Amino acid sequence: MSPSMRYLIVRALLFIAPFTLLMVAKVPWLLSALVSVAFAFAASIVFFPKLRNEAASDLQRMREGRKRDGAEPDDAEIEDSLVEQPRADDAADSADPADPADPAHPVDPAHPTDPAHPTDPDASARP
């Protein structure tokens, strides 16, 4: 569990305990809430400074977009790494089929659709 979640639970318990006791003692709810908030604030500052500092650094880390130490990669990171990886079949697809230097794709000079060797000398000039 992250430090910020632990700190949230501790602060909630520090509020709920005195609030419940004061409500059972028939203290008005507004006064019970104010006293409980003040108690939770003071107790968390005095008794839990290490947890408060860990929670603050955890929130700062989340704000900066960094992950916790030892955390697994999330789905977005996995998808990004898969998209950014060059595939082996992409290199074969990117070869120019009309490239005469490519032995896998020989060029037929008599082929009428070959732009490098048109059969009609004026074919390239026509729109």
C-alpha positions as CSV (number, residue, x, y, z in Angstrom):
1,M,0.0,0.0,0.0
2,S,1.3,3.4,-0.9
3,P,2.4,5.8,1.8
4,S,-0.2,8.4,0.8
5,M,-3.0,5.8,1.2
6,R,-1.6,4.7,4.7
7,Y,-1.5,8.4,5.7
8,L,-5.1,8.9,4.5
9,I,-6.3,6.0,6.6
10,V,-4.4,7.1,9.7
11,R,-5.8,10.6,9.4
12,A,-9.3,9.3,8.9
13,L,-9.1,7.1,12.0
14,L,-7.7,10.0,14.0
15,F,-10.8,12.0,13.0
16,I,-13.4,9.2,13.3
17,A,-12.4,8.0,16.8
18,P,-12.8,11.4,18.7
19,F,-15.8,12.4,16.6
20,T,-17.6,9.1,17.6
21,L,-16.7,9.6,21.2
22,L,-17.9,13.2,21.3
23,M,-21.2,12.3,19.5
24,V,-21.8,9.5,22.0
25,A,-21.2,12.1,24.8
26,K,-24.0,14.2,23.2
27,V,-21.7,17.0,22.1
28,P,-23.2,19.0,19.2
29,W,-22.1,17.7,15.8
30,L,-20.4,20.9,14.7
31,L,-18.3,21.2,17.8
32,S,-17.5,17.5,17.6
33,A,-16.3,17.9,14.0
34,L,-14.2,20.9,14.8
35,V,-12.5,19.3,17.8
36,S,-12.0,16.0,15.8
37,V,-10.4,17.9,12.9
38,A,-8.0,19.8,15.3
39,F,-7.1,16.5,17.1
40,A,-6.5,14.7,13.8
41,F,-4.3,17.5,12.5
42,A,-2.2,17.8,15.7
43,A,-1.9,14.1,16.2
44,S,-0.7,13.4,12.7
45,I,1.9,16.2,12.9
46,V,3.2,15.1,16.3
47,F,3.0,11.3,16.2
48,F,3.3,10.5,12.4
49,P,6.0,12.8,10.9
50,K,7.8,10.0,9.1
51,L,4.5,8.8,7.5
52,R,3.6,12.4,6.6
53,N,7.0,12.9,4.9
54,E,6.7,9.6,3.0
55,A,3.2,10.6,1.8
56,A,4.4,14.0,0.7
57,S,7.3,12.5,-1.3
58,D,4.9,9.9,-2.8
59,L,2.5,12.6,-3.9
60,Q,5.4,14.6,-5.4
61,R,6.6,11.6,-7.3
62,M,3.1,11.0,-8.7
63,R,2.9,14.6,-9.7
64,E,6.2,14.3,-11.6
65,G,5.0,11.2,-13.3
66,R,7.5,8.8,-11.9
67,K,6.7,5.3,-10.6
68,R,7.4,3.9,-7.2
69,D,10.6,1.8,-6.9
70,G,9.9,-1.8,-7.7
71,A,6.5,-1.1,-9.3
72,E,5.6,-3.0,-12.4
73,P,5.1,-1.2,-15.7
74,D,1.6,-0.1,-16.5
75,D,-0.3,-1.0,-19.6
76,A,0.4,2.3,-21.3
77,E,4.2,1.8,-21.0
78,I,3.9,-1.8,-22.4
79,E,1.9,-0.6,-25.3
80,D,4.3,2.3,-26.0
81,S,7.3,0.0,-26.0
82,L,5.5,-2.4,-28.4
83,V,4.6,0.4,-30.8
84,E,8.1,1.9,-30.8
85,Q,9.9,-1.4,-31.5
86,P,10.8,-1.8,-35.2
87,R,9.4,-5.0,-36.6
88,A,11.5,-7.3,-38.8
89,D,8.9,-7.5,-41.6
90,D,8.8,-3.6,-41.8
91,A,12.3,-3.6,-43.2
92,A,11.3,-6.1,-45.9
93,D,8.2,-4.1,-46.8
94,S,10.1,-0.8,-47.1
95,A,12.3,-2.1,-49.9
96,D,11.5,-0.3,-53.3
97,P,10.1,-2.9,-55.7
98,A,11.5,-1.0,-58.7
99,D,15.0,-0.8,-57.2
100,P,17.4,-2.4,-59.7
101,A,20.0,-3.0,-57.0
102,D,17.5,-5.2,-55.1
103,P,18.1,-8.8,-56.3
104,A,14.8,-9.9,-54.7
105,H,12.8,-7.6,-57.1
106,P,14.3,-7.7,-60.6
107,V,13.2,-5.0,-62.9
108,D,12.0,-5.8,-66.4
109,P,13.0,-2.9,-68.7
110,A,10.3,-3.9,-71.2
111,H,7.5,-3.7,-68.6
112,P,5.2,-0.8,-69.5
113,T,4.5,0.2,-65.9
114,D,8.1,0.5,-65.0
115,P,8.6,4.3,-64.4
116,A,12.4,4.0,-64.9
117,H,12.1,2.5,-68.4
118,P,8.9,3.7,-70.1
119,T,8.2,2.2,-73.5
120,D,6.7,5.4,-74.8
121,P,9.3,8.3,-74.6
122,D,6.6,10.9,-74.3
123,A,4.7,9.0,-71.5
124,S,6.4,11.0,-68.7
125,A,5.5,14.3,-70.3
126,R,1.8,13.5,-70.5
127,P,-0.5,14.4,-67.6
